[in-house]
Amino acid sequence: MAITSRARALLSVSNKNGLIDFARALQSQGVELVSTGGTAQALANAGLAVRDVASVTGFPEMLDGRVKTLHPRIHAGILARRDIPEHLEQLARHNIDQFDFVVVNLYPFAETAAHPGATVEEAIENIDIGGPTLIRAAGKNFQQVVVVTDPSDYAAVAAELTQAGSVSAETRYRLACKAFDHTARYDATIADFLANRTAFNAATAQVEARPAEPFPPRVSLALTRRQALRYGENPHQSAALYVAAESVGGIAAARQLQGKELSFNNLLDADAAWGLAREFREAAACVIVKHTNPCGVGLAAVPLEAFRLARETDPVAAFGGIVAFNQVVDAGTATELAEIFLEVVIAPGFDDAGRKVLEAKKNLRLLVVTDDASQGVSLRAISGGFLLQSADDRLATPGEMRVVTRRAPSENEWRDLLFAWTVCKHVKSNAIVYARQGQLVGVGAGQMSRVDAVKLGALKARLSLAGAVVASDAFFPFRDGLDEATKHGVRAVIQPGGSIRDEEVIAAADEQGLAMVFTGLRHFRH
């Protein structure tokens, strides 16, 4: 699309970031600027020659600005096909000039509706009508019209126009796709608001606000593809990573410093490792994950010692693992990390010396993650639908727990119980965790019966279980699981409680001199 001497741009934006520089770039290429309201005023204040849209339509802005651009002289100038002679003849007959650029972004509906003090009326007043119509018209006619909805595209469009004297068909198509995505998200936000946050009061014939629901009748997902993945869980499956527009933290928004492209399974395991590592605040934590289950966890004064404790849990499983730290990785820690084969290392940061050590491991993926306070909602796909639930972001505190045995845990046992309980929350059900002195000792994950999980955790333990504590993600349905754990020298137990046989299990613990704590909180992880 070559720019002619009569090229025109229609500019009408709520977000004025970058507007002036872009308008100057258009004007420098001989493009006439036509604008509305506050946008026209901003351009004029910057010293740019701008024509008010009312001088094009022959009508003033009406109805408090609700009607400005909804006019044949605007939309015919946008929608006319230049390769159809009849369209051009009709424009000439009615003395209508074409538009070559439509630069529009929309009223801030989402921001207004989300404001704590906003009324329903204020939100509805911020439903843009003319803007989406302009965008859709320009997007439909992208062969002839450049539609720009995102200020981040201004510089690239201006550069292309300046260097080539035109905007390529490929660019026009890309911008049109983005424009329709922009209006689709905008309309979905409005639809969600009206369906979920308002109700019609028949008595007053008014639309009124209603409290937000955790799981409203309608949910729209606005996701953007961040990365195409080589394949999914298996090579015959395709996959990609999508992020929400507002995503600012967590694994999906992690910054990769080096290494091979992340795979589908890398991302799942990284999320599991980081989810557990970030639970610990009081000391340096290291988590090693295989197939989304922790196979090593260590808590210590410094990251290096935490990594050593985590690796000791299961050195064989640590090979090829995903490692996460809750503190910055230093040179000493990096040196030991470099001694074994790992897939991914995740941390809030890597100091210069640590980064230099790990640079030699060219394929090792390093991820810097910004902590995200909460996932908010967990979404799972099933055949034909989706399951939504609030994220499992709670951990019972000691004040909420109840000692149910004659013997109460010692101070050291309490520390180990809380550590084991935190780890157990992140193990696939049925889950059993053995721990001692800030170190994961054994894990029984994903078993169909709890007693088998107890046996597997002991079988997998490479360190002594004598004096360890055991955590169970759900109650012991029978005393057999407790009896099995006691065979290996366990001294204290933490579990949710709630079984009809709780008294039997408590009696078994008392028989063997165990201390047992009920949390009242279950952590199934399917």
C-alpha positions as CSV (number, residue, x, y, z in Angstrom):
1,M,0.0,0.0,0.0
2,A,1.9,3.0,-1.2
3,I,1.2,6.3,0.5
4,T,-0.4,8.9,-1.8
5,S,-0.4,12.7,-1.6
6,R,-4.0,12.5,-0.3
7,A,-3.3,9.9,2.4
8,R,-5.3,10.3,5.6
9,A,-5.2,8.9,9.1
10,L,-8.1,8.8,11.6
11,L,-6.8,8.9,15.2
12,S,-9.0,8.4,18.2
13,V,-7.4,6.8,21.3
14,S,-7.9,6.6,25.0
15,N,-4.4,5.4,25.7
16,K,-2.2,8.3,24.4
17,N,1.2,6.7,25.1
18,G,3.4,7.3,22.1
19,L,0.6,9.1,20.2
20,I,2.4,12.3,19.5
21,D,5.6,10.7,18.1
22,F,3.6,8.4,15.8
23,A,1.4,11.2,14.6
24,R,4.5,13.3,13.8
25,A,5.9,10.3,11.8
26,L,2.7,10.0,9.8
27,Q,2.6,13.8,9.1
28,S,6.2,13.8,8.1
29,Q,5.2,11.3,5.3
30,G,2.5,13.6,4.1
31,V,-0.4,11.9,5.9
32,E,-3.3,14.2,6.9
33,L,-4.4,13.8,10.5
34,V,-8.1,13.6,11.3
35,S,-9.1,13.2,14.9
36,T,-11.8,13.4,17.6
37,G,-12.2,15.1,21.0
38,G,-9.4,14.7,23.4
39,T,-7.1,13.1,20.9
40,A,-7.5,16.0,18.5
41,Q,-6.8,18.4,21.4
42,A,-3.6,16.5,22.4
43,L,-2.3,16.6,18.8
44,A,-3.1,20.3,18.5
45,N,-1.4,21.0,21.8
46,A,1.7,19.3,20.4
47,G,1.8,21.7,17.5
48,L,0.5,19.2,14.9
49,A,-1.9,20.2,12.2
50,V,-5.1,18.2,12.8
51,R,-8.5,18.2,11.2
52,D,-11.5,17.7,13.5
53,V,-13.7,14.8,12.5
54,A,-16.8,17.0,12.6
55,S,-15.4,18.9,9.6
56,V,-15.4,15.7,7.7
57,T,-18.9,14.5,8.6
58,G,-20.6,17.9,8.7
59,F,-22.0,17.0,12.1
60,P,-20.8,18.0,15.5
61,E,-20.1,15.4,18.2
62,M,-23.5,14.4,19.7
63,L,-25.0,12.9,22.8
64,D,-22.1,13.7,25.1
65,G,-19.6,12.3,22.6
66,R,-21.5,9.0,22.1
67,V,-21.8,9.8,18.4
68,K,-18.6,11.1,16.7
69,T,-17.4,8.8,13.9
70,L,-20.6,6.8,13.2
71,H,-21.1,8.4,9.8
72,P,-21.0,7.3,6.1
73,R,-18.3,9.8,5.4
74,I,-16.1,8.0,7.9
75,H,-17.0,4.4,7.3
76,A,-17.3,4.6,3.5
77,G,-13.8,6.1,3.5
78,I,-12.5,3.2,5.5
79,L,-14.5,0.3,3.9
80,A,-14.2,1.3,0.2
81,R,-12.3,-1.3,-1.9
82,R,-9.8,0.5,-4.2
83,D,-9.8,-2.5,-6.6
84,I,-13.5,-2.2,-7.2
85,P,-14.3,0.7,-9.6
86,E,-17.9,1.0,-8.4
87,H,-16.7,1.7,-4.9
88,L,-14.4,4.5,-6.1
89,E,-17.1,6.0,-8.3
90,Q,-19.5,6.1,-5.3
91,L,-16.9,7.8,-3.2
92,A,-16.3,10.4,-5.9
93,R,-20.1,11.0,-6.4
94,H,-20.5,11.8,-2.7
95,N,-17.2,13.6,-2.4
96,I,-15.8,11.2,0.2
97,D,-12.1,10.8,0.7
98,Q,-10.5,7.5,1.7
99,F,-8.7,6.7,5.0
100,D,-5.4,4.9,4.8
101,F,-4.7,4.6,8.6
102,V,-7.1,4.0,11.5
103,V,-5.3,4.5,14.8
104,V,-7.8,3.6,17.6
105,N,-7.8,2.1,21.1
106,L,-10.8,1.8,23.3
107,Y,-12.4,3.3,26.3
108,P,-10.9,1.8,29.5
109,F,-13.9,-0.4,30.3
110,A,-11.9,-3.1,32.3
111,E,-10.1,-0.5,34.3
112,T,-13.2,1.4,35.2
113,A,-15.2,-1.7,36.1
114,A,-12.4,-3.0,38.3
115,H,-12.2,0.3,40.2
116,P,-13.5,-0.3,43.8
117,G,-15.7,2.8,43.7
118,A,-17.0,2.4,40.2
119,T,-20.8,2.2,39.7
120,V,-22.6,0.1,37.1
121,E,-23.6,3.3,35.3
122,E,-20.0,4.4,35.1
123,A,-18.9,1.0,33.8
124,I,-21.6,1.0,31.1
125,E,-20.7,4.6,30.0
126,N,-17.2,3.2,29.3
127,I,-18.5,0.7,26.7
128,D,-17.0,2.0,23.5
129,I,-19.2,1.9,20.4
130,G,-17.6,3.9,17.7
131,G,-14.1,2.6,18.5
132,P,-14.8,-1.1,17.9
133,T,-16.8,-0.2,14.8
134,L,-13.8,1.7,13.4
135,I,-11.4,-1.1,14.2
136,R,-13.6,-3.8,12.7
137,A,-14.1,-1.7,9.5
138,A,-10.4,-1.1,9.1
139,G,-9.5,-4.7,9.9
140,K,-12.0,-6.0,7.4
141,N,-10.4,-3.8,4.7
142,F,-6.8,-4.5,5.7
143,Q,-5.8,-4.8,2.1
144,Q,-6.1,-1.1,1.8
145,V,-6.1,0.2,5.4
146,V,-3.5,0.1,8.2
147,V,-5.3,-0.5,11.5
148,V,-3.2,0.1,14.7
149,T,-4.7,-0.6,18.1
150,D,-1.6,-1.2,20.2
151,P,0.8,1.7,21.0
152,S,3.7,-0.9,21.0
153,D,3.2,-1.2,17.2
154,Y,3.7,2.6,16.5
155,A,7.5,2.5,16.2
156,A,7.5,-0.5,13.8
157,V,4.8,1.0,11.6
158,A,6.5,4.4,11.5
159,A,9.9,2.8,10.7
160,E,8.4,0.8,7.8
161,L,6.6,3.8,6.4
162,T,9.6,6.0,6.6
163,Q,12.0,3.5,5.1
164,A,9.7,2.0,2.4
165,G,7.2,4.8,1.8
166,S,4.4,2.2,2.4
167,V,3.2,-0.5,4.8
168,S,3.5,-4.0,3.6
169,A,0.6,-6.4,3.1
170,E,2.1,-8.7,5.7
171,T,2.2,-6.0,8.3
172,R,-1.3,-4.9,7.5
173,Y,-2.6,-8.4,7.9
174,R,-0.7,-8.9,11.2
175,L,-2.2,-5.7,12.5
176,A,-5.7,-6.7,11.4
177,C,-5.4,-10.0,13.3
178,K,-4.3,-8.1,16.3
179,A,-7.2,-5.6,15.9
180,F,-9.9,-8.3,15.9
181,D,-8.3,-9.9,18.9
182,H,-8.4,-6.5,20.6
183,T,-12.1,-6.1,20.0
184,A,-12.9,-9.7,20.9
185,R,-11.2,-9.4,24.3
186,Y,-12.9,-6.1,24.9
187,D,-16.4,-7.5,24.1
188,A,-15.7,-10.6,26.2
189,T,-14.8,-8.4,29.2
190,I,-18.0,-6.5,28.8
191,A,-20.0,-9.7,28.5
192,D,-18.4,-11.2,31.6
193,F,-19.1,-8.0,33.6
194,L,-22.7,-7.9,32.6
195,A,-23.3,-11.6,33.2
196,N,-21.3,-12.0,36.4
197,R,-21.3,-8.6,38.1
198,T,-24.7,-7.1,37.4
199,A,-28.4,-8.1,37.7
200,F,-31.6,-6.6,36.5
201,N,-34.0,-5.3,39.2
202,A,-37.5,-5.7,37.8
203,A,-38.9,-3.5,40.6
204,T,-36.8,-0.5,39.6
205,A,-36.2,-1.5,36.0
206,Q,-32.5,-0.8,36.7
207,V,-29.3,-2.8,36.2
208,E,-27.6,-3.1,39.6
209,A,-24.3,-4.3,40.9
210,R,-24.1,-7.7,42.6
211,P,-21.2,-9.1,44.6
212,A,-18.5,-10.9,42.6
213,E,-18.8,-14.7,42.6
214,P,-15.7,-16.9,42.9
215,F,-17.1,-19.1,40.1
216,P,-19.4,-16.9,38.0
217,P,-21.9,-18.1,35.3
218,R,-19.6,-17.0,32.5
219,V,-15.8,-17.2,32.2
220,S,-13.8,-15.9,29.2
221,L,-10.1,-16.8,28.8
222,A,-8.0,-14.2,27.1
223,L,-4.7,-16.0,26.5
224,T,-1.8,-15.1,24.2
225,R,0.6,-17.7,22.8
226,R,4.0,-17.0,24.3
227,Q,5.9,-20.0,22.9
228,A,5.3,-22.8,20.5
229,L,6.8,-26.0,22.1
230,R,8.6,-28.8,20.2
231,Y,6.0,-31.3,21.4
232,G,3.8,-32.1,24.3
233,E,4.2,-34.7,27.0
234,N,5.1,-37.2,24.2
235,P,6.7,-36.6,20.8
236,H,3.4,-37.4,19.0
237,Q,1.6,-34.6,20.8
238,S,1.8,-30.9,19.8
239,A,1.8,-28.1,22.4
240,A,2.3,-24.4,23.1
241,L,2.6,-22.1,26.1
242,Y,-0.1,-19.5,26.6
243,V,-0.1,-16.6,29.1
244,A,-2.8,-14.3,30.4
245,A,-2.3,-10.7,29.4
246,E,-1.9,-9.7,33.0
247,S,0.6,-12.4,33.9
248,V,3.6,-10.8,35.7
249,G,5.0,-13.7,37.7
250,G,5.5,-17.4,38.0
251,I,6.9,-19.9,35.6
252,A,4.9,-18.8,32.6
253,A,6.5,-15.3,32.9
254,A,10.0,-16.6,33.7
255,R,13.0,-15.1,32.0
256,Q,15.3,-17.7,30.5
257,L,18.9,-16.7,30.7
258,Q,20.4,-19.6,28.7
259,G,20.0,-23.2,27.6
260,K,17.9,-25.2,25.2
261,E,14.2,-24.4,24.5
262,L,11.9,-25.4,27.3
263,S,9.7,-28.4,26.7
264,F,6.2,-29.1,27.8
265,N,7.4,-31.4,30.6
266,N,10.2,-28.9,31.6
267,L,7.5,-26.3,32.2
268,L,5.3,-28.7,34.2
269,D,8.2,-29.8,36.4
270,A,9.5,-26.3,36.7
271,D,6.1,-25.1,38.0
272,A,6.0,-28.0,40.5
273,A,9.5,-27.2,41.8
274,W,9.0,-23.5,42.0
275,G,5.6,-24.0,43.7
276,L,7.2,-25.9,46.6
277,A,10.4,-23.8,46.8
278,R,8.5,-20.5,47.2
279,E,6.6,-22.0,50.2
280,F,9.7,-21.6,52.3
281,R,10.5,-18.2,53.6
282,E,12.5,-18.7,56.8
283,A,15.6,-20.3,55.3
284,A,17.3,-21.2,52.0
285,A,15.4,-24.0,50.3
286,C,16.2,-26.3,47.4
287,V,13.7,-28.5,45.7
288,I,14.5,-31.2,43.1
289,V,11.6,-32.5,41.0
290,K,11.1,-35.5,38.7
291,H,7.8,-35.9,36.9
292,T,6.2,-33.1,39.1
293,N,7.0,-34.9,42.4
294,P,9.8,-33.7,44.7
295,C,12.5,-36.3,44.9
296,G,14.8,-34.1,47.0
297,V,14.1,-31.1,49.4
298,G,16.6,-29.4,51.7
299,L,16.3,-26.5,54.1
300,A,19.4,-24.8,55.3
301,A,21.2,-21.5,56.1
302,V,22.5,-21.1,52.6
303,P,21.5,-22.4,49.1
304,L,24.6,-24.6,48.8
305,E,23.9,-26.6,51.9
306,A,20.2,-26.8,50.9
307,F,21.2,-28.3,47.6
308,R,23.4,-30.8,49.2
309,L,20.6,-31.9,51.5
310,A,18.2,-32.1,48.6
311,R,20.6,-34.2,46.4
312,E,21.2,-36.6,49.3
313,T,17.5,-37.5,49.4
314,D,17.9,-39.5,46.2
315,P,21.1,-38.9,44.1
316,V,19.9,-41.2,41.4
317,A,16.6,-39.4,40.9
318,A,18.4,-36.0,41.0
319,F,20.2,-36.9,37.8
320,G,18.3,-35.0,35.0
321,G,16.1,-33.3,37.5
322,I,14.6,-29.8,37.7
323,V,16.0,-27.8,40.6
324,A,14.5,-24.7,42.2
325,F,15.8,-22.3,44.9
326,N,14.0,-19.7,46.8
327,Q,17.2,-17.5,47.0
328,V,19.8,-16.2,44.6
329,V,22.2,-18.9,43.3
330,D,25.9,-18.0,44.1
331,A,29.1,-19.3,42.7
332,G,29.6,-22.0,45.3
333,T,26.1,-23.4,44.7
334,A,26.6,-23.1,40.9
335,T,29.8,-25.1,41.0
336,E,28.1,-28.1,42.6
337,L,25.1,-27.8,40.3
338,A,27.5,-28.0,37.4
339,E,28.8,-31.3,38.6
340,I,25.7,-33.3,37.7
341,F,23.4,-33.4,34.7
342,L,20.3,-31.2,35.3
343,E,17.6,-30.0,32.9
344,V,16.5,-26.7,34.5
345,V,17.6,-24.5,37.4
346,I,15.1,-22.0,38.7
347,A,15.8,-19.1,41.1
348,P,14.9,-15.5,41.9
349,G,18.3,-14.7,40.4
350,F,21.9,-15.8,39.8
351,D,24.8,-13.6,40.9
352,D,27.5,-12.7,38.3
353,A,29.9,-15.3,39.6
354,G,27.3,-18.1,39.7
355,R,26.1,-17.2,36.2
356,K,29.6,-17.4,34.9
357,V,30.1,-20.9,36.3
358,L,26.9,-22.1,34.7
359,E,27.6,-20.6,31.3
360,A,29.8,-23.5,30.6
361,K,26.7,-25.8,30.7
362,K,25.4,-24.6,27.4
363,N,22.2,-26.7,27.4
364,L,21.3,-26.1,31.0
365,R,18.2,-23.9,31.1
366,L,18.4,-21.1,33.7
367,L,15.1,-19.4,34.7
368,V,14.7,-16.3,36.7
369,V,11.3,-16.2,38.3
370,T,9.4,-13.3,39.9
371,D,7.4,-14.6,42.8
372,D,3.6,-14.4,42.3
373,A,1.5,-14.1,45.4
374,S,-1.1,-16.6,44.4
375,Q,-2.4,-18.6,41.4
376,G,-5.9,-17.5,42.4
377,V,-7.8,-20.1,40.3
378,S,-6.7,-23.5,39.1
379,L,-8.0,-24.6,35.7
380,R,-8.0,-28.2,34.5
381,A,-9.3,-29.6,31.2
382,I,-11.5,-32.8,31.1
383,S,-13.2,-34.3,28.1
384,G,-15.8,-31.8,27.0
385,G,-15.2,-29.2,29.6
386,F,-13.1,-27.6,32.3
387,L,-12.8,-27.7,36.0
388,L,-12.1,-24.5,38.0
389,Q,-11.2,-24.4,41.6
390,S,-9.5,-21.9,44.0
391,A,-5.8,-22.6,44.2
392,D,-4.5,-24.7,47.1
393,D,-2.5,-21.8,48.6
394,R,-3.2,-22.5,52.2
395,L,-1.0,-24.2,54.8
396,A,-2.4,-24.9,58.3
397,T,-0.5,-23.0,60.9
398,P,0.6,-24.6,64.3
399,G,-2.2,-22.6,66.0
400,E,-4.8,-24.4,63.8
401,M,-3.3,-27.8,64.5
402,R,-4.3,-30.2,67.3
403,V,-2.1,-32.6,69.2
404,V,-4.2,-35.8,69.5
405,T,-1.8,-38.2,71.3
406,R,-0.7,-38.3,74.9
407,R,2.8,-37.3,73.9
408,A,3.2,-33.9,72.2
409,P,5.9,-33.3,69.6
410,S,9.2,-31.9,70.9
411,E,10.4,-28.6,69.5
412,N,12.6,-30.3,66.9
413,E,9.8,-32.7,66.0
414,W,7.4,-29.7,65.5
415,R,10.0,-28.2,63.1
416,D,10.3,-31.4,61.1
417,L,6.5,-31.9,61.1
418,L,5.9,-28.5,59.6
419,F,8.6,-29.0,57.0
420,A,7.2,-32.5,56.1
421,W,3.6,-31.1,55.9
422,T,4.7,-28.4,53.4
423,V,6.5,-30.9,51.2
424,C,3.6,-33.3,51.4
425,K,1.2,-30.7,50.0
426,H,3.2,-30.8,46.7
427,V,3.4,-34.6,46.3
428,K,0.9,-36.5,44.2
429,S,-1.8,-38.4,46.1
430,N,-1.8,-40.7,47.9
431,A,1.2,-39.0,49.4
432,I,3.5,-39.9,52.2
433,V,6.6,-37.9,53.1
434,Y,9.4,-38.9,55.5
435,A,11.6,-36.0,56.8
436,R,14.2,-35.2,59.3
437,Q,16.1,-32.1,60.3
438,G,15.1,-30.0,57.3
439,Q,15.7,-32.8,54.8
440,L,13.3,-34.9,52.7
441,V,14.2,-38.5,53.5
442,G,11.6,-40.6,51.6
443,V,8.6,-40.1,49.3
444,G,5.7,-42.4,48.6
445,A,3.8,-40.7,45.7
446,G,0.7,-41.5,43.6
447,Q,-0.3,-44.7,45.2
448,M,-3.7,-46.2,45.1
449,S,-3.6,-47.2,48.8
450,R,-2.1,-45.2,51.7
451,V,-0.3,-48.1,53.3
452,D,1.4,-48.8,50.0
453,A,2.5,-45.2,49.9
454,V,4.0,-45.6,53.3
455,K,5.8,-48.7,52.2
456,L,7.1,-47.1,49.0
457,G,8.4,-44.0,50.8
458,A,10.4,-46.3,53.1
459,L,11.6,-48.4,50.2
460,K,12.8,-45.3,48.3
461,A,14.6,-43.8,51.3
462,R,18.4,-43.9,50.9
463,L,18.9,-42.2,54.3
464,S,18.1,-43.7,57.7
465,L,14.4,-43.2,58.7
466,A,15.2,-43.5,62.4
467,G,13.9,-40.5,64.3
468,A,12.1,-39.2,61.2
469,V,8.6,-37.8,61.1
470,V,6.0,-38.7,58.5
471,A,3.4,-36.6,56.8
472,S,0.2,-37.8,55.1
473,D,-1.8,-35.6,52.7
474,A,-5.1,-37.2,53.8
475,F,-6.2,-39.2,56.9
476,F,-5.0,-42.7,57.6
477,P,-8.1,-44.8,57.0
478,F,-6.7,-47.7,59.1
479,R,-3.9,-48.1,61.6
480,D,-1.9,-50.3,59.1
481,G,-0.2,-47.3,57.5
482,L,0.9,-46.0,60.9
483,D,2.1,-49.4,62.0
484,E,4.2,-49.7,58.8
485,A,5.8,-46.2,59.4
486,T,6.6,-47.1,63.0
487,K,8.6,-50.2,61.8
488,H,11.1,-47.8,60.3
489,G,11.7,-45.7,63.5
490,V,9.3,-42.8,62.9
491,R,8.7,-40.7,66.0
492,A,6.0,-38.3,65.0
493,V,3.1,-38.0,62.5
494,I,1.2,-35.2,60.9
495,Q,-2.0,-35.8,59.0
496,P,-5.4,-34.1,58.5
497,G,-7.5,-36.4,60.6
498,G,-11.2,-36.9,59.9
499,S,-11.4,-40.7,59.4
500,I,-14.2,-42.7,61.1
501,R,-11.3,-44.7,62.6
502,D,-9.3,-41.8,64.0
503,E,-9.6,-43.1,67.5
504,E,-8.1,-46.4,66.4
505,V,-5.2,-44.7,64.7
506,I,-4.7,-42.4,67.7
507,A,-4.6,-45.4,70.0
508,A,-2.1,-47.1,67.7
509,A,0.1,-44.0,68.0
510,D,-0.1,-43.9,71.7
511,E,0.7,-47.6,71.9
512,Q,4.0,-46.9,70.2
513,G,4.8,-43.7,71.9
514,L,4.4,-41.5,68.8
515,A,3.4,-37.9,68.8
516,M,0.6,-37.1,66.3
517,V,-0.8,-33.9,65.1
518,F,-4.1,-33.3,63.2
519,T,-4.1,-30.4,60.8
520,G,-7.8,-30.4,59.9
521,L,-6.7,-29.5,56.3
522,R,-6.3,-32.0,53.4
523,H,-4.0,-31.6,50.4
524,F,-5.0,-34.1,47.7
525,R,-3.1,-33.5,44.5
526,H,-4.4,-35.3,41.5
